[in-house]
Amino acid sequence: MSEKAIGKAKEAYGALAGDEAKKAEGRALQRKAEAEAEAEQKERTRQAEAEAKKAERQRDEQERKDKGALGGLTDTLSGL
């Protein structure tokens, strides 16, 4: 069972039993679970951005290699 679900259950129990401390504990667990989920999402986003940046660098490097030592310049005298 997730922390968020446990938090909701504790909050509901606290509401039914009139236990303000249990309700507060339940809300705190829910906030903690939401904060952890947000942090995990931010980390996944950071990793995806890093992978995209790496792929872009690799693509740029391959384009430079494909152009050759002269940077894509061709021999204009070959037709003479």
C-alpha positions as CSV (number, residue, x, y, z in Angstrom):
1,M,0.0,0.0,0.0
2,S,1.4,3.4,-0.9
3,E,2.1,6.1,1.6
4,K,-0.5,8.3,0.0
5,A,-3.2,5.6,0.5
6,I,-2.1,5.0,4.1
7,G,-2.2,8.8,4.7
8,K,-5.8,9.0,3.3
9,A,-6.8,6.0,5.4
10,K,-5.3,7.6,8.6
11,E,-7.0,10.9,7.8
12,A,-10.3,9.2,7.2
13,Y,-10.0,7.2,10.5
14,G,-9.1,10.4,12.3
15,A,-12.1,12.1,10.9
16,L,-14.4,9.3,11.9
17,A,-12.9,8.9,15.4
18,G,-12.6,12.6,16.0
19,D,-8.8,12.2,16.4
20,E,-7.2,15.4,15.2
21,A,-3.7,14.1,15.6
22,K,-4.5,11.0,13.4
23,K,-6.0,13.3,10.8
24,A,-2.9,15.5,10.8
25,E,-0.7,12.5,10.6
26,G,-2.6,11.3,7.6
27,R,-2.4,14.7,5.8
28,A,1.3,14.8,6.5
29,L,1.8,11.3,5.0
30,Q,-0.1,12.4,1.9
31,R,2.1,15.6,1.5
32,K,5.2,13.5,2.0
33,A,4.1,11.0,-0.7
34,E,3.3,13.9,-3.1
35,A,6.6,15.5,-2.5
36,E,8.4,12.3,-3.1
37,A,6.5,11.7,-6.4
38,E,7.3,15.2,-7.5
39,A,11.0,14.7,-6.7
40,E,11.0,11.4,-8.7
41,Q,9.3,13.2,-11.7
42,K,11.9,16.0,-11.6
43,E,14.7,13.4,-11.6
44,R,13.2,11.5,-14.6
45,T,12.9,14.8,-16.4
46,R,16.5,15.7,-15.6
47,Q,17.6,12.3,-16.9
48,A,15.6,12.6,-20.1
49,E,17.0,16.1,-20.7
50,A,20.6,14.8,-20.2
51,E,20.0,11.9,-22.6
52,A,18.6,14.3,-25.2
53,K,21.6,16.6,-24.8
54,K,23.9,13.6,-25.2
55,A,22.1,12.4,-28.3
56,E,22.3,15.9,-29.8
57,R,26.1,16.1,-29.1
58,Q,26.6,12.7,-30.7
59,R,24.5,13.8,-33.7
60,D,26.6,17.0,-34.1
61,E,29.8,15.0,-33.8
62,Q,28.7,12.6,-36.5
63,E,27.8,15.5,-38.8
64,R,31.3,16.9,-38.3
65,K,32.8,13.5,-39.1
66,D,30.6,13.1,-42.2
67,K,31.8,16.5,-43.5
68,G,35.4,15.4,-43.4
69,A,38.6,17.3,-42.5
70,L,37.7,20.3,-44.7
71,G,34.3,20.8,-43.1
72,G,32.3,19.9,-46.1
73,L,34.3,21.9,-48.7
74,T,34.7,20.3,-52.1
75,D,37.4,20.4,-54.6
76,T,36.4,23.2,-57.1
77,L,39.3,22.4,-59.3
78,S,38.4,18.8,-60.1
79,G,36.4,19.9,-63.2
80,L,39.5,21.5,-64.9
